[in-house]
């Protein structure tokens, strides 16, 4: 036989066995079971829960990338291939004038970032040296083609720059919170780390640019065979090697992580 209770049909044996027990609502019992499973780490969605907790503990930093220093850096990058073309065509007068303009933008963006804190950005700390490296690499290749800078020196400069750029991409990959997507990786508003160039690197960049200026001016002022110019080649080679070693030596000290993924 069966007995009816609140329009629910249950067997007599179950009704008699459970008559002395306090019944809990089915939903309440489910919540208790889920809570117990979560506490014991056996809940089927425990992995998703812990992943969300881990991602929520990561600090996310956003900033405005459209600052005047960053725009000036972009102008230098866009100017690099045009300068290289002029050098290959041996238009050294125009090339020297445009290179002087590019150098002025380099000084100006640094001054603006220091003078107005709102114009300083983590993106700029990477974009400024990147613009310098792109400009220098294009100019060194062009000047080597024009036989104004020796090929071994150009190879040394480019190899060091390739290594530094690869290191920047690696730092970016390691500091972007998962999942790392293409849009998140290249999003200029999404800041994860700030670069700190070494003293050797700053000195080396200045000497490399000085050699470019001297090499561009050499055919204009007729001193392409100058001994001083050749001495500057060796000084540039030594500072380039020292700069690359300084980044390897100081390692993590040249990067300030702005989130805690890698910690």
Secondary structure in CASP SS format (residue, H / E / C, confidence):
PFRMAT SS
TARGET T0000
AUTHOR 0000-0000-0000
METHOD secondary structure of the structure
MODEL  1
X C 1.00
X E 1.00
X E 1.00
X E 1.00
X E 1.00
X C 1.00
X C 1.00
X E 1.00
X E 1.00
X E 1.00
X E 1.00
X H 1.00
X H 1.00
X H 1.00
X H 1.00
X H 1.00
X H 1.00
X C 1.00
X C 1.00
X C 1.00
X C 1.00
X C 1.00
X C 1.00
X C 1.00
X C 1.00
X H 1.00
X H 1.00
X H 1.00
X H 1.00
X H 1.00
X H 1.00
X H 1.00
X H 1.00
X H 1.00
X H 1.00
X H 1.00
X H 1.00
X H 1.00
X H 1.00
X H 1.00
X C 1.00
X C 1.00
X C 1.00
X C 1.00
X C 1.00
X H 1.00
X H 1.00
X H 1.00
X H 1.00
X H 1.00
X H 1.00
X H 1.00
X H 1.00
X H 1.00
X H 1.00
X H 1.00
X C 1.00
X C 1.00
X C 1.00
X C 1.00
X E 1.00
X E 1.00
X C 1.00
X C 1.00
X C 1.00
X C 1.00
X C 1.00
X H 1.00
X H 1.00
X H 1.00
X H 1.00
X H 1.00
X H 1.00
X H 1.00
X H 1.00
X H 1.00
X H 1.00
X H 1.00
X H 1.00
X H 1.00
X H 1.00
X H 1.00
X H 1.00
X H 1.00
X H 1.00
X H 1.00
X H 1.00
X H 1.00
X C 1.00
X C 1.00
X C 1.00
X H 1.00
X H 1.00
X H 1.00
X H 1.00
X H 1.00
X H 1.00
X H 1.00
X H 1.00
X H 1.00
X H 1.00
X H 1.00
X H 1.00
X H 1.00
X H 1.00
X H 1.00
X H 1.00
X H 1.00
X H 1.00
X H 1.00
X H 1.00
X H 1.00
X H 1.00
X H 1.00
X H 1.00
X C 1.00
X H 1.00
X H 1.00
X H 1.00
X C 1.00
X C 1.00
X H 1.00
X H 1.00
X H 1.00
X H 1.00
X H 1.00
X H 1.00
X H 1.00
X H 1.00
X H 1.00
X H 1.00
X H 1.00
X H 1.00
X H 1.00
X H 1.00
X H 1.00
X H 1.00
X H 1.00
X H 1.00
X H 1.00
X H 1.00
X H 1.00
X H 1.00
X H 1.00
X H 1.00
X C 1.00
X C 1.00
X C 1.00
X C 1.00
X C 1.00
X H 1.00
X H 1.00
X H 1.00
X H 1.00
X H 1.00
X H 1.00
X H 1.00
X H 1.00
X H 1.00
X H 1.00
X H 1.00
X H 1.00
X H 1.00
X H 1.00
X H 1.00
X H 1.00
X H 1.00
X H 1.00
X H 1.00
X H 1.00
X H 1.00
X H 1.00
X H 1.00
X H 1.00
X H 1.00
X C 1.00
X C 1.00
X C 1.00
X C 1.00
X C 1.00
X C 1.00
X H 1.00
X H 1.00
X H 1.00
X H 1.00
X C 1.00
X C 1.00
X C 1.00
X C 1.00
X E 1.00
X E 1.00
X C 1.00
X E 1.00
X E 1.00
X E 1.00
X C 1.00
X C 1.00
X C 1.00
X H 1.00
X H 1.00
X H 1.00
X H 1.00
X H 1.00
X H 1.00
X H 1.00
X H 1.00
X H 1.00
X H 1.00
X H 1.00
X H 1.00
X H 1.00
X H 1.00
X H 1.00
X H 1.00
X H 1.00
X H 1.00
X H 1.00
X H 1.00
X H 1.00
X H 1.00
X H 1.00
X C 1.00
X C 1.00
X C 1.00
X C 1.00
X C 1.00
X H 1.00
X H 1.00
X H 1.00
X H 1.00
X H 1.00
X H 1.00
X H 1.00
X H 1.00
X H 1.00
X H 1.00
X H 1.00
X H 1.00
X H 1.00
X H 1.00
X H 1.00
X H 1.00
X H 1.00
X H 1.00
X H 1.00
X H 1.00
X H 1.00
X H 1.00
X H 1.00
X H 1.00
X H 1.00
X H 1.00
X H 1.00
X H 1.00
X E 1.00
X E 1.00
X E 1.00
X C 1.00
X C 1.00
X C 1.00
X C 1.00
X C 1.00
X C 1.00
END
